[in-house]
Amino acid sequence: MMIRFAIPLFIGNLLQQLYNAFDAIVVGNYVSSDALAAVGASGPFINMIIAFFMGMSMGASVLISQAFGAHDAEDMRGLIHTAVSLAIALGVALSLVGVAITPAVLRVMRTPEEIIPDAVVYLRIYFCGLSALTVYNIGAAILTAIGDTRRPLYFLIISSILHILINLLAVIVFKMGIAGVGFSTVFSQLVTAVLVIVTLCRAVGPHRLELRSLRINWAYTRRIFRIGLPGGIQTSIISASNIIVQSYINLLGAQAVAGYSATTRLDAFIMLPVQTMSMTVATFVGQNLGAGNVKRARQGVKIAVTGGLMLTAALSVVTLANGRTFLRIFTPEADILEYGLRFLRVFAPLYIILNFSQIIPGALRGSGDVKMAMFTCVGSFVGLRQLYLFVMTKFIYTPESVALAYPLTWAVAGAILTVYYLKSDWRRFEKGG
């Protein structure tokens, strides 16, 4: 049952990672190493924005799913129209701010001067299309809330195919360089936004979207922010912390940045099984605790962690054995490959730790216990990570010493949360408990 539920989530996450990886493949092979570094240096800034909107979309999705379950048509209509209106308004506002502050942010991140021009071009084009991304995210959240997980996946498939084709045309045929990569991203996101809006406008029932009714209702806005803002802030803070990590890597030079960019694209695929199991176990635990079956919920967590350990161990071995071959997909340059391998050799043996720092928080979320996971993850991935980098780089400043900041903080968060989970008392969920 858990595998059946996880497969669509895995495919969706895989498509999104392929989407991101293809940019790096194209610029690394057909533009330049500086362009590859520019895409990598832009990543943490983009991820911070996306993380915030994912949290807000989750808040809207929870409220809409509750209204759907309660057959409250009026509440659904109000939430949907407010959520879409907020997505448009926030998307436009952040587009304007992002375009204006991009050069300053890159310099604060201590981005190497030689890659700043490409990074500015890429980020500004990306920000111009931010509204399309926010509208798609909220539209997909609405469809998921009413139980429709297939059409968002179909839209992602269409978007991925378009992105690949336009990317190749823009970069290889029309020689647009990194601007072509940015335009292909924006165009494919615009298509998904249009598809999801058309789908909602043609829907039959209370989730039908009427464009003339789009407006921000402040009562619904407060409800959406109350649920979505904590998650959005948590993920944004962690993503912002990664901007600081990127700034330490930037000081190692453009080739190190390019090598790290290639490694993180590969890294994202290896993390997919753990991230998917985290999402799956949250739903599994929530459903079983809601039914009063604590034993089955605990069993599901055990199966998820065990399966995750087996998958990540296998992926780690394959990655260590074939790291150079995998990284060569992103760049043919020997110096950049060496930097990528130095980062990868720190990450790969320690991916198994992610099962405890990702799947256990998913189980706790399923039980409704979100505060401990939030405080632990923010404390470890933000506070401890930055403290480690500040101290360590005073004595040893190498790709390996910087890279170690990630598995070290995964281990601390995983240990704390595993102990907390084992001591958690879920007996209150038992029938008659």
Disulfide bonds with the S-S distance in Angstrom:
none
